[in-house]
Amino acid sequence: MSATLLDPPPHISPPTALHLSQQAPLVLASSPASSLPWPISLLTSSETPETWSIHENLLLACLRTGDDRSARQVLDRMVARFGDENERVMALRGLYEEAVARDKGSLEKVLKEYETTIKDDPTNMPIRKRHIALLRSLGRPTDAIAALTYLVDSSPTDAEAWAELADLYASQNLLPQAIYSLEEVLLITPNAWNIHARIGELLYLSAISNGEGGASYKGLAEAMRRFCRSVELNDGYLRGFYGLKLTTSRLLTLQVPKRNDSSAEDLPLPPVTTIEKLNELATTKLAEIVRRGSAKESGWGGYEEAELIAARELLNRDGANVVR
């Protein structure tokens, strides 16, 4: 199914963004212009509730492809429609200013404008998030973490903010804090298979940094459990099976720690036979995903080429024969 401005894919490739941005002349020429507030405007024009979702997605696509002129026209129309004080429009205007900034000085100016807005209205969450994103892009992760910590304290059920905080912690190699933040995400969205897999990845990184002792084995075992939960929730999730293959292969090369190395609070370590079966399952499923995803079979789309290449290399490295 081709991407549309009303329902674009979550991760837009450059060709798709270009395709969407090229629809700007048609949208700008055909969209209604009304000075009445929504939903009263629906009675006097052809405006629909989807009209402004299309405008917002068009604005983002134009900014991605460098069509600043069309982006400005879309933004002006949204400002005229919803006003300067609308929080969502304020964030989109800030995003536009970031995109057209020519140097670091211009970005610092936008940052100060964000800080002024936050000072006047601390509850403006869209501007707070743009402020954090800009701090990160300016190479100020410590300030971004501090701002995000304040945000999640104010809005503890914001899964997006917790996930961003986890990513920032991971970028600074603060793995325990990153894992804690992702656990908070799971309290809000317990069936998010990608978050289970991401926790598995961080646990894997933490475990291999501990050498080859009992702590490493237990960390890998917990990572394996996380990947198992991920693929249980989505049996076509490549990253989940990739992580499961990686952790089980590593576990099979390590010596099982003695029972007294585990505390009473730890989950029991998985038997070697279970690890072998999970490794075989991950190998089989990865091989199928690589074969059918590379062939672009119906129902097997959505995998990025880089992911398929990485999975193929992992299988080849482990001595698996992938059917091409």
TIPALO-989713 format. One record per residue (C-alpha): x, y, z; residue in one letter. Coordinates in pm, 1 decimal. Example, Ala and Ser with C-alpha at 12.3 -4.5 7.8 and 13.67 -1.06 7.14 Angstrom:
<atoms>
        xx        yy        zz  residuo
    1230.0    -450.0     780.0        A
    1367.0    -106.0     714.0        S
</atoms>
This chain:
<atoms>
        xx        yy        zz  residuo
       0.0       0.0       0.0        M
     141.7     336.6     -99.3        S
     193.6     602.7     165.9        A
     -58.9     885.3     194.2        T
     -53.3    1218.3     371.5        L
    -345.0    1109.4     587.6        L
    -177.4     787.8     701.1        D
     200.4     801.6     645.0        P
     421.3     516.0     769.8        P
     589.6     567.2    1109.8        P
     937.9     557.8     955.1        H
     939.7     746.5     625.9        I
    1217.3     673.3     378.1        S
    1364.3     962.6     174.4        P
    1184.3     853.6    -147.7        P
     852.9     835.5      39.4        T
     907.3    1177.4     197.7        A
     980.6    1321.1    -147.4        L
     665.3    1161.9    -287.8        H
     455.2    1311.8      -7.4        L
     610.9    1658.7     -31.1        S
     543.6    1671.6    -404.9        Q
     172.3    1678.1    -324.1        Q
     207.5    2026.1    -171.9        A
      83.3    2225.0    -476.1        P
    -230.2    2009.6    -501.4        L
    -307.2    2028.7    -129.2        V
    -245.5    2402.6    -105.2        L
    -459.0    2467.8    -411.7        A
    -753.5    2254.1    -307.0        S
    -769.5    2295.0      69.5        S
   -1043.6    2517.1     210.1        P
    -980.7    2856.4     363.0        A
   -1214.2    2952.2     646.3        S
   -1188.9    3207.4     924.1        S
   -1447.1    3032.0    1138.0        L
   -1335.5    2812.1    1427.5        P
   -1352.7    2434.6    1406.1        W
   -1603.4    2258.6    1405.7        P
   -1830.6    2545.2    1292.2        I
   -1617.1    2578.1     978.8        S
   -1735.3    2232.3     875.1        L
   -2078.4    2384.4     803.4        L
   -1949.7    2648.4     564.3        T
   -1664.1    2478.4     381.5        S
   -1541.0    2145.6     253.4        S
   -1309.5    2116.1     552.5        E
   -1301.3    1776.7     724.1        T
   -1143.5    1662.9    1050.8        P
    -870.5    1497.4     841.6        E
    -780.3    1819.0     658.9        T
    -538.0    1941.6     920.2        W
    -378.5    1602.7     976.5        S
    -293.0    1611.5     606.6        I
    -151.1    1962.5     646.3        H
      66.5    1862.3     942.2        E
     205.0    1554.4     765.5        N
     268.0    1762.4     454.3        L
     458.0    2019.0     660.3        L
     683.4    1748.0     805.3        L
     744.6    1593.2     462.8        A
     833.4    1931.8     310.4        C
    1080.2    2006.1     589.8        L
    1246.5    1667.7     537.9        R
    1294.0    1728.8     166.7        T
    1407.2    2091.4     194.3        G
    1092.0    2243.1      42.4        D
    1095.0    2531.2     289.0        D
     868.0    2748.7      76.0        R
     581.0    2499.7      73.0        S
     639.9    2425.2     441.6        A
     604.0    2795.5     518.8        R
     278.5    2816.8     325.2        Q
     136.6    2517.1     509.8        V
     248.4    2659.0     844.5        L
      96.0    3001.3     769.2        D
    -233.4    2834.0     685.3        R
    -230.0    2642.2    1014.3        M
    -143.9    2956.8    1210.7        V
    -429.9    3142.6    1043.9        A
    -663.4    2854.5    1118.6        R
    -575.1    2775.0    1480.2        F
    -396.1    3089.1    1601.4        G
     -47.8    3168.8    1732.5        D
    -119.6    3036.9    2081.5        E
    -216.7    2683.7    1982.8        N
      43.9    2457.5    2146.5        E
      69.5    2215.9    1855.3        R
     108.5    2498.8    1605.7        V
     371.2    2660.9    1828.9        M
     572.7    2338.1    1825.5        A
     541.2    2306.8    1446.8        L
     652.7    2666.7    1404.2        R
     953.2    2595.7    1625.0        G
    1033.4    2286.7    1419.2        L
    1020.9    2498.5    1103.9        Y
    1256.3    2755.5    1257.3        E
    1498.1    2477.8    1350.8        E
    1488.0    2337.1     998.4        A
    1564.1    2669.0     827.9        V
    1831.5    2776.2    1079.1        A
    2159.3    2836.5     897.0        R
    2403.1    2804.1    1185.2        D
    2439.4    2718.0    1552.2        K
    2368.7    3077.2    1650.2        G
    2028.2    3059.5    1486.3        S
    1952.5    2736.3    1670.6        L
    2055.4    2894.4    2000.9        E
    1809.3    3174.7    1927.4        K
    1530.6    2919.4    1876.2        V
    1635.9    2749.6    2199.8        L
    1600.8    3077.0    2391.8        K
    1255.0    3126.1    2244.1        E
    1158.8    2781.4    2369.1        Y
    1290.6    2862.7    2715.6        E
    1093.1    3188.3    2722.2        T
     774.6    3004.8    2623.6        T
     832.5    2737.4    2890.4        I
     891.6    3006.0    3152.1        K
     561.2    3170.8    3061.1        D
     373.0    2839.8    3040.7        D
     543.4    2541.2    3209.3        P
     256.3    2311.7    3100.5        T
     326.4    2353.3    2729.0        N
     437.6    1996.2    2661.9        M
     487.7    2021.9    2281.8        P
     733.6    2308.3    2331.9        I
     904.9    2124.0    2616.8        R
     964.1    1828.3    2385.6        K
    1097.0    2048.6    2105.4        R
    1326.2    2213.4    2363.5        H
    1462.9    1873.3    2466.0        I
    1508.9    1762.0    2104.8        A
    1700.0    2079.2    2024.1        L
    1923.5    2043.2    2331.5        L
    2012.4    1696.1    2212.4        R
    2083.7    1806.2    1856.5        S
    2310.6    2080.9    1992.5        L
    2520.0    1817.7    2171.3        G
    2400.7    1892.4    2525.0        R
    2285.3    1550.9    2652.7        P
    2323.7    1638.1    3020.0        T
    2087.6    1934.5    2985.5        D
    1849.1    1722.9    2777.4        A
    1843.4    1452.6    3046.8        I
    1772.5    1711.8    3315.9        A
    1487.8    1859.9    3111.3        A
    1343.9    1514.5    3037.9        L
    1364.8    1414.5    3403.9        T
    1155.6    1719.1    3491.3        Y
     908.9    1631.9    3214.7        L
     853.1    1272.0    3329.2        V
     814.4    1393.6    3687.8        D
     538.3    1624.5    3565.2        S
     385.5    1367.4    3329.0        S
     480.0    1017.8    3449.9        P
     251.0     843.0    3199.2        T
     422.0     989.8    2893.3        D
     567.9     675.3    2735.5        A
     736.2     872.3    2456.5        E
     924.7    1086.0    2709.3        A
    1041.2     780.7    2907.8        W
    1161.1     614.3    2587.4        A
    1353.4     926.9    2486.0        E
    1506.8     945.7    2833.5        L
    1615.3     582.5    2801.9        A
    1776.8     655.9    2467.1        D
    1965.9     951.1    2614.5        L
    2087.4     744.2    2909.5        Y
    2200.6     467.5    2673.3        A
    2390.5     719.2    2459.7        S
    2586.3     814.1    2773.7        Q
    2646.4     444.5    2859.1        N
    2422.5     471.7    3165.9        L
    2266.0     132.8    3101.3        L
    2095.0      71.7    3440.6        P
    1917.8     408.3    3414.9        Q
    1820.0     336.7    3054.8        A
    1673.6      -2.0    3150.9        I
    1480.1     156.6    3439.0        Y
    1332.2     414.8    3202.1        S
    1221.7     145.9    2958.6        L
    1062.2     -47.5    3243.8        E
     852.5     263.5    3303.1        E
     747.7     251.9    2938.4        V
     629.6    -107.4    2987.2        L
     416.8      -2.0    3283.5        L
     228.6     220.2    3038.1        I
     240.9      -3.1    2729.4        T
     304.7    -357.8    2856.5        P
     264.1    -522.1    2514.9        N
     519.5    -306.1    2331.7        A
     733.1    -581.1    2177.9        W
     995.9    -335.1    2057.5        N
    1051.7    -210.6    2413.2        I
    1095.6    -565.1    2544.1        H
    1354.9    -620.4    2271.3        A
    1528.5    -291.9    2348.0        R
    1559.5    -387.3    2714.8        I
    1705.1    -718.4    2597.8        G
    1963.1    -533.0    2390.1        E
    2068.4    -316.9    2685.4        L
    2085.7    -619.0    2915.5        L
    2300.7    -795.9    2657.6        Y
    2539.5    -499.7    2636.7        L
    2557.7    -480.8    3014.9        S
    2619.0    -855.5    3044.0        A
    2904.1    -875.2    2793.8        I
    3074.2    -584.1    2968.8        S
    3084.2    -797.0    3286.3        N
    3317.9   -1055.9    3135.6        G
    3230.8   -1426.6    3154.8        E
    3139.7   -1478.1    3520.1        G
    2810.6   -1563.9    3685.4        G
    2683.2   -1207.4    3659.7        A
    2735.7   -1212.0    3284.3        S
    2550.7   -1543.8    3246.6        Y
    2254.4   -1422.5    3451.3        K
    2241.5   -1097.1    3257.3        G
    2237.9   -1285.7    2928.0        L
    1966.2   -1516.5    3059.0        A
    1749.9   -1217.5    3148.8        E
    1817.2   -1063.5    2806.9        A
    1708.1   -1392.1    2649.9        M
    1381.3   -1379.9    2844.5        R
    1316.4   -1027.6    2720.2        R
    1371.9   -1129.1    2359.3        F
    1143.4   -1428.4    2410.1        C
     866.9   -1198.8    2532.1        R
     924.3    -970.3    2235.0        S
     879.8   -1245.1    1975.7        V
     590.7   -1390.6    2173.9        E
     408.2   -1060.8    2122.2        L
     516.0   -1031.0    1757.5        N
     624.2   -1352.3    1587.6        D
     759.1   -1161.4    1287.2        G
     978.8    -914.7    1475.0        Y
    1326.5    -942.1    1323.8        L
    1511.2    -756.0    1599.3        R
    1357.0    -983.7    1860.0        G
    1473.4   -1300.8    1685.5        F
    1812.0   -1141.9    1611.6        Y
    1861.0   -1071.0    1980.8        G
    1738.0   -1417.1    2077.2        L
    1987.3   -1575.3    1837.5        K
    2268.8   -1356.9    1967.8        L
    2204.1   -1422.3    2337.2        T
    2145.4   -1797.0    2307.7        T
    2458.7   -1839.5    2096.2        S
    2657.4   -1653.4    2360.9        R
    2503.7   -1850.1    2648.1        L
    2595.1   -2180.2    2483.2        L
    2963.2   -2080.4    2485.7        T
    2966.4   -2001.3    2858.7        L
    2991.2   -2232.4    3156.4        Q
    2673.2   -2251.0    3362.3        V
    2744.4   -2087.2    3701.8        P
    2711.5   -2289.9    4018.3        K
    2381.2   -2275.9    4201.5        R
    2528.5   -2084.8    4494.9        N
    2626.9   -1804.7    4255.0        D
    2259.9   -1710.3    4231.9        S
    2068.9   -1533.2    4504.6        S
    1730.9   -1652.9    4624.5        A
    1564.8   -1356.8    4449.4        E
    1697.6   -1449.1    4103.9        D
    1488.8   -1638.6    3852.7        L
    1616.8   -1993.6    3794.4        P
    1870.3   -2019.2    3516.2        L
    1737.9   -2181.4    3198.2        P
    1850.3   -2538.4    3123.5        P
    2098.4   -2582.7    2840.3        V
    1844.7   -2786.9    2646.1        T
    1600.9   -2495.2    2654.0        T
    1868.8   -2256.1    2531.2        I
    1955.0   -2492.9    2245.2        E
    1588.8   -2516.1    2139.1        K
    1548.8   -2138.8    2148.9        L
    1865.4   -2098.6    1945.1        N
    1731.7   -2339.2    1686.6        E
    1398.0   -2156.4    1677.7        L
    1567.2   -1818.1    1631.4        A
    1787.1   -1958.7    1353.8        T
    1491.2   -2104.0    1167.1        T
    1279.2   -1791.9    1200.1        K
    1560.1   -1554.0    1102.9        L
    1637.7   -1764.1     796.0        A
    1271.9   -1747.8     693.8        E
    1251.5   -1372.4     745.7        I
    1570.1   -1313.3     545.2        V
    1458.2   -1539.2     260.7        R
    1101.4   -1416.0     230.9        R
    1173.5   -1053.9     321.0        G
    1452.1   -1028.5      62.8        S
    1220.5   -1180.2    -198.0        A
     955.2    -916.2    -115.0        K
     691.6   -1183.3     -71.1        E
     339.0   -1069.7       6.3        S
     292.6   -1020.8     379.0        G
     667.3   -1009.7     442.0        W
     732.4    -642.6     371.6        G
     832.7    -373.2     617.2        G
    1181.9    -503.3     688.0        Y
    1463.2    -258.1     625.3        E
    1740.6    -375.5     396.5        E
    2004.5    -306.4     662.6        A
    1821.0    -532.8     907.2        E
    1800.7    -816.9     655.8        L
    2172.0    -783.7     576.4        I
    2263.2    -789.2     947.5        A
    2046.2   -1096.5    1006.4        A
    2201.6   -1276.5     707.9        R
    2551.3   -1199.5     833.8        E
    2464.6   -1329.3    1181.0        L
    2334.0   -1653.7    1035.4        L
    2637.4   -1693.6     809.1        N
    2870.0   -1624.6    1099.3        R
    2700.5   -1895.1    1301.1        D
    2732.6   -2144.0    1017.6        G
    2364.5   -2142.8     917.1        A
    2263.6   -2210.0     559.7        N
    2015.2   -1950.0     448.3        V
    1791.8   -2051.9     159.8        V
    1820.5   -1780.6    -102.6        R
</atoms>
